[in-house]
Amino acid sequence: MKALTYIRHGEFALMDKPKPALQSPRDAIVRVTLGSICTSDLHIKHGSVPRAVPGITVGHEMVGVVEAVGTEVKTVRPGDRVTVNVETFCGECFFCKNGWVNNCTDANGGWALGCRIDGGQAESVRVPYADQGLTKIPDGVSDEQALFVGDILATGFWAARISQIREQDTVLIIGAGPTGICTLLCAMLKNPKRLIVCEQDPARAAFVRQHYPQVLVCGPEECEAFVLANSDHGGADVVLEVAGAKNTFALAWRCARPNAVVTVVALYDEAQTLPLPEMYGKNLTFKTGGVDGCDCAEILRLIQQGKLDTTPLITHRYALSEIEQAYRIFENRLDGVIKVAITAG
């Protein structure tokens, strides 16, 4: 089968590989019908994910059809349409039982697919712990509607949940990339008083204004003053940092009011500084870490009910044979790209 493979720092290549096989009674084999490219894939390419293993098939955003299951798999059967979770988790360890599935203690716990084991920018993928890693797609929900459930939409849902957004809050989201927009959509479910998006890219700012006209939009240079003018208590009640740029962590805490929650969703390419003397007295609560992607069934119900729709994010479509061109467009933000959909078969 064809599979996009991590060769070395800076190099991916579409290669022929054997079709995956079951390795455990808790595995499933999924024929990938639609996939996508994530910024985290670019982090692997750029060398920002040292745990990534050369030779693996990359990709962790995908939906497909179950082809085979191990003898201990109970929740899915061959023929089921499924979303694939970005995380591998056993469901049985201390962290999994508390809902902290990103910290699963299994050897392949956390982000494994497309990082430490073969992922889904391919025709087929093996999914460990399939009962946890696969979620059936409800009737009436298309592949494109479900495509982002297992990763960036799960991330946005998790971020909005742990941020404890209230209806009286002013919420600032820094970054209107794909994960930022998914975070915005999930924050909307909480019905806060105000939503502000900070985005420096004019095309992405225009995308937010076009699709979500109730949301206030500003650029990073004016963000602090803009938030101060559009909040009730000297800053945002909740800040979600989804950009991961050089100065966005500092911008996040500076725009927060005293005693606010600052949730860091972004994955940074370099270390960030926590200048405690400067922020002394703000009494901020920081929430950080990888997504705990255990809400996929609830997200799919919300999609089925028409309460979440991420299909506007899909701006470009390619076949798997064209995936290197898709990477060029996505990595360089060409042609107004937000997300690409890759048809695998």
N, C-alpha and C positions, 0 to 999 in steps of 0.2 A: 504494500500500500504506500501512498505518498504521505510524507510527514515532514513538517518543518522542524529542523533540528538545530540545536545550539552547538555550533562547531567549536568556537573559541570566542574570547572577548572581541566583540565587534562584528561577529559573523554568524548569521543563520543561513541555512541552506535547505531547499526542498529536496528530500531524498527518498529513495525506496527503502522501506523497512518491512520486516515480517509483521503480519497482523497480530495484535496482542492476544494472549490466551489467559484463561483463568489460572491464578496462582494460589488462590485460597478459597475455601468454601464460602467466604463472605464477599467475594469479588463479583462484579458484573462486567460484561463486555457491552459497550454501547457503540452503535453505528452513529457517527456524528452526522447530523443533517444540516446544522448551522452553527457557526462559531464566530468569534470576533477576536480583535486584537486589543489588549489592555496595556495601559502605560507601564504596568509591572513587567510585561514582556520586554519593553524597552529598557527597563532597569536591568534586567538580565543581560541584554545585549551590551549595555554600557558598562557592565562590571560592577553594578551597585548591589548585586545580590550574591555575596560570596558563597552561599550555600548551594547555589545553582550548579548542576552537574553537567559538564560538557558531554555531549552525546545524547542527551534526553530530547524527546519531542516537546516543544514548547506549547503553551496555550492552556488556559484554564477557564475560558468563557465559552460555553457550548450547550447545545441541546441535542437530543438524538433519540434513537429508538433502541431499546434493550434487545440485544441479540442472544445473550447467554447469561445465566446466573449460577453461582455456586450453590451447593446443597443447603447452606445455612441462611441464604437470603430469603426474607419473608415478605418484604413490602412491594417488590416489583417482580414482573415476569416478562419473558420474551414477548415483544410486540408492544410493550408500554412505551409511550412517549414520555420523556423525562428531561428535567433540568439537571445539570451536574453542578454540585457544590464546589466552590474553589478550595474548600478545606477538606482534608481527610481527618476523620475523628471516629474513635472507637465506640463512643457512647457509654462507656462503662467506667472510665477512670474518674478520679476526684474532680478534675477540671470539667470534663464532659457532663458529669451529673449536675454541676453547678451552672451549666450553660456557657462555660468559657472554652468553647470547642477549639478555638485557635491555639490553646495551650495543651491540647491532648498529648498525653505522655507516650503514645504509641511511637514507634521508631519513624513512622511516616506521618505522624500527627501534624496538624497545621497545614500550611501551604506546601503541598507536595506535588500535586499535579502540575506538570509543565515547569517544575523547578528542580525537584529531586527525583521524581519518577516521570515516566512519559505522560505528556498531556494530550490535548485534544485538537491541535491544529494539524489534523490528520483525518483519515477516513474512519478510524475506529480508536477507541480508548478503553483501557482497563481502569475500572473505578474500584479501589479498595473500600471495604466497609460500605457496601452498596446501600444497605438499609438506612444509613445516615447520609450518604453522599449523593443519593438520587431522590428526586421528588417527582411524582407523577404530574404531568401537565393536565389540567382539567379540560373537559370538553369545551369547545368554543374558544380556547386560547391558542393562538397561532405560535409557530416557532419564533417569529420576530417579536411577538409580545412577551415571550418567555425568555428570550435570549440572555438578558442581563440579570435574571433572578439570582443565579448562583454566585455572582461576584459583586459587580458595582451597585446593583440594586439592593442586595443583601447588606453591602457596606453602608449605603445611605440609610437603610432601615435601622440597622444597628446603631449608627451614629445618632440618629434622631431619638432613638429609644433611650440610650444612656445619657443623653443631654438633658433629659427631664424637662422638655419644653412645655410651657404652660400657655394658656390662651391670652394672658395679659403680657406676654413677653415680646420684646424686640429681639429678633434672631438675625445674626449676621453670618452669612456663608461666604468664605473667602475661596474663590475659584469656581468658574463655571465651565470646567471641563466635563467629561462624561460622568465622573464620580460626583463632582460638585452638583450637577443637575439632578442626578439620582438622589443625592442628599436633600436638595431643595424640594423635590417631589415628596419625599418622606416627611420632611419638616412641615410641608403644607397639610399633611394629614392631622397634625396636632393643632391646627387653626390658631397660630399665634397672632398677636395683634399686628405685627409688622414683620415682613421678611425683606432683608437687604442682601443683595449679592454684590460682591466686589470682584471685578474682573478687568484685567488690563487689555485683553485682546478685543478689539472693536467688533469683530465678527461674532465672537461668543457672547459679548454683551448684547449685541443686536438680537441674537438667537433668544436670549432670556426675555428681552423686551417684547419680541414678537409672540412667543408662545405663552408667556406668563406675565401679562400686562399688569397684574396686581402687585408684582414684585418691584421694589425699588432697586435701582442699579447705579453703581458708582465705580470709579477707578481707584487704584491703590493710592495715588497721590492725594486725593481728596477724601479718602475713606474715613480717617479719624474725625475730621470736621463734619462730614456727612452723617456719620453715625451719631455724633453728639447732637446734631440738629434734629435728628429723627428718632430720638429715644427719650425716655421719660426720666431716667435716673443717672445721667452722666455716662452713658455707654450702653452697649448691647447687654441684655440679660444672659444671652447664650451666644457663643461664637463657635462656629465649626470651621476649622482650618483644613481645607481640602486641596489647596494649591501645591504646597510643598516647594515653593520657590525660595530664593535666597533670603528674602526679608519678610516672608508672610507669617512666620511664627511670631516674630516681634510685633507685627501689625495686629495679629490676633489678640494678644494679651493687652496691647495698648488700647484697643477699641472696646474692651470689656469693661463694664461698670464694676465697682467694688462688689465682692461676693458673687461674681458671675461664674458660670461654668464655661470653660474653654475645652472643647473636644478636638483633639488632633487626629484627623483621619489620614493626613498626607503621609507619604513615604518620602523621606528626604535623601538626597544624594550625598549630603555632608552633615556633620554634627551641628546641632543648634545650641545656643547659649541660653541658659535660664538666669537672667540677671536679677537675682533675688533682692539686692539692695534697691534697685530701681522700682521694683514692684511691691516693695514692703508696704503693708497696710492695705493693699487691694484685696487681700484674703481670697484669692482666686482658687477655684477647684479645677485642676487639670485632669482630663480623662484622655488616655492615649492607648494605642495598641492596634493590633490587627483585628479585622472584623471577626466577630463570633457569628458565623453564618448559619444559624440554626432556626431562622424564621422563614424559610423558603416556602413552606406550605401556606403560611399566613399571607405572604406576599402574592403568591399565585391566586389565592382567594380574592385579594383586593384587585388584582388585574381582571379576574373573571367578573367582578362586580362593577368594573369600569372606574374604579377609584385611583388606579395607577396606570399610566401609559407612557412607556419609554420609547415607543416606535419613532417619534420625531427625531430621536438621537441618531437613528440609522440614516446617514447621509450618503453612503457609498456601499455598493455591493460588488463582490468579486467571487469568482470560482477559486477553489483551493489551488488550482494550477497557476493562478494569478496572484498568489498571496505575497510574493516578494514586491510586486507593484503596490499592493495594498499597504504594506509596511512603509514603503517610500512615501506614500500619500499621508499616512497617519503620523509617522514620525516627524515629518516636516510641516505638518499642519497645512497641507496644500488644499486648494479648491474648497475651502470652507468646511473641511471634514470635522465631524464630531465623533462618530463611530462608524466602523465598517462591519458589514456582515459577510461572512465567508461561507459559501455553499460548498459543502464537502462531498456531496454525492447526490 
